[in-house]
């Protein structure tokens, strides 16, 4: 796919432009510089034509081995990967030494560059535009990404460049890149979100799967801010891996930027099919881990628990037994959650997490035959009779249907559903899970009053 990288010094509006191009507020935007850290990718559809857009961290001078230096290295990789670069400057502030330095740097890359003079709403950026012409780029466009001004001209240039790319030899169409099964049908993409507390190893795990330093990592907690999605294939199955910011306890989250990061992580969960809860095995299953697990379950998503940094644990049997005990005790509403021990840094058991996620994804989509679940209902009722209702008569369970999947959702009809106690409802859900092998996924069972045929 034709790929465009957005580059420039910090706080010139790169993420705002990224959101404008893709038509969604995916990248975090704030007035302070340096909000973006990882390179973020998404597909923009311009006049129906797909174009891959990469948002990058601001280009700036940074000390060796610092977080800022690693951010610049990620931006450099994005520019190298792209077919075209959108070089953004602040038209209201005018050129500075950093803009000129990075203009020379981009020229050395020998890559097509479109110079965008941003923040030019009204006549605000006229002086900045005149200065921008001195940089010597062929394509110079005045825009205001925030106010959607000048974007039409940018779209025309992007479509012209994309058309040249389409006609180039060796171009692989979007259709050819799709994963197909043996019958030629497209395989649906699994969306897998990685969540957890800060510094649990989420980004390290994704880098291990991808085999490259795709995500920023380091000893500093809270490096990841945006939810970063990356397309990947595993044994022929297309997967969208979503790295998210670490989620701390709500009482500890005070800064606006961290609130935005946590909100972005939870939004990623809304679009995910399966969630991996990454834990540091040295301090596994703290209260915050359970809070995150509870959010995942309430969203109706299957859950895989990955105990990372397992190579650092000394008494492995004791830790694993304690985690399994706590999970079974506290997360009773989702029995059979797979617990995988891994070392993301050393690449140990990392594929086992994906295998477990794929199995849960199948279970999450299962639809049971109506005849079989009604036979199960009779058997469950015979094993454990329903209690008496408030009228001192036995509650009668009539029939059950599966109304939905993702997660499996059932409606059970009874003569007095309001009198069925929570304990008996739990019994029915757990027995259904056990009989049909629905471990690891949430089950929703609703109770409705059956119609009176003589009413």
Secondary structure, DSSP 8 states (H G I E B T S, - for coil): --EEEEE-STTSSHHHHHHHHHTS--S---SSTT---S-EEEEEEETTEEEEEEE--------TTSHHHHHHHHHHHHHHH-SEEEEEEETTT---HHHHHHHHHHHHTT-EEEEEEES--TTTTHHHHHHHHTT--SEEEE-BTTTTBSHHHHHHHHHHHHHHHHTSTT---HHHHS-B-TTS-B---EEEEEEESTTSSHHHHHHHHHTS--S---SSTT---S-EEEEEEETTEEEEEEE------GGG--SHHHHHHHHHHHHHHHH-SEEEEEEEGGG-S-HHHHHHHHHHHHTT-EEEEEEE-GGG-SSHHHHHHHHHHHHHHH-TTS---EEEE-BTTTTBSHHHHHHHHHHHHHHHT----HHHHHHHHHHHHHHS---B-TTSSB--EEEEEEEETTTTEEEEEETTGGG--HHHHHHHHHHHHHHHT-TTS--EEEEEE---TT-
